[in-house]
């Protein structure tokens, strides 16, 4: 048995809050939260007794009622400057309202706007924090001695008016920035990044393939330091000067913005562009292949070459393993490393056999999205000499022909070009999943951290509503082989 602990976004008071209306044990463990005191805790410790969730409980969680109850119990009240931030959030909502009126006659975004208004009071607002990212707070930015971390989270409003499969008709995303102390408590009012902070144009394009589901705003932030500054990677639809302009290909792109010491974006917003599209004024290509329909969750990391020079890299895909270089203007692709891994091929065949045995369907594709961690010392039981990168990939299975479940696994890749994948560990990383706004159970690993010499921290999103972290000793990585 692994000695594991999971840190939930649940203050101690929530443990006594009683079961959620849905009645399942997982939903009881993530019951509605309250906050007390001057510093809301956004990452609290709670032991995991069991990782595997019974099938009937999974079905309950992915039902429409289960998803609603999970999101309802996930709101966390935090301090902010509502006078300044509420109008900005509502401006994004008004854009969404205009879009929905062009596509539907129903009250979807009226209801979304009502949700938005209920979230606010003079000094606080309620958010669902998920898909976390952390960096050390620069010393020059600190207002108090105990401030340690800059954290970024995705918050999403999803309409309660749903399709028969529970998918929402409307989604509005913002990035929440928070400064935390060593106990992961918020030390000052949070900041919001909306469309107007993140994109160079006024509007985002409308996806012709998914025109019935309206989504606006920046998604899935990843913080990373460059020199003395802090930047945030995030995903969004292509910006547009024109309202309701149909997207071309690709629909979704990666963007970068520089965060200032006041946690706002004043300048330096970039669309991550490929060298090929700049030179040839063509569609973006990686190794002569077009982008995916929706490019998202690139994972940035720093590579230090033999001369000690640092290079900003981003992992675009896992299989094949695609890593691209980026310059100071975040133009990608001057160097593109593309390697296929026989280790991943063999591992996928094993997982396919396991899924067949359990009468599940393993969906095609091996996916990433977790910012890797450089390991510089030997790890007992791992047959790979340091230095190497440690990261997490995920696959998805279809259960009972009704809903998808994420499964996460550690893997190792070379610390130098072409950054080839060398090992995939066989045992699943026990990240507790939660219901998404779509019919799937999600535990999405976003980042690996080390707080000391002996511990590993996995940051991940539980469903589309909670941010969590898993801790385990580095020495126990061998238990996942």
Secondary structure, 3 states (H helix, E strand, C coil): CCCCEEEECCCHHHHHCCCCCCCCHHHHHCCCCCCCCCCCECCEEECCCCCCCCHHHHHHHCCHHHHHHHHHCCCEEEEECHHHHHHHHHHHHHHHHHHHHHHCCCCHHHHHHHHHHHCECCCEEEECCEEEEEEECCHHHCCCCCCCEEEEEEEEEECCCECCCCCECEEEEEEEEEEECCCCEECCCEEEECHHHHCCCCEECECCCCCCCEEECCEEEEEEEECCEEEEEEEEECEECCCCCECCCCCEEEEEEEECCCCCCCCCEEECEEHHHHHHCCCCEECCEECCCECCCCEEEEEECCCCCEEEEEEEECCCEEEEEECCCCEEEEEEEEECCHHHHHHHHHHHHHHHHCCCEECCCCECCCECEEECCCCCCCCCCCCEEEEEEEEEEEECCCEEEEEEEEEEEECCCCCCEEEECCCCCCCCCEECCCCEEEEEEEEEECCCCCEEEEEEEECCCEEEEEEEEHHHHHHHC
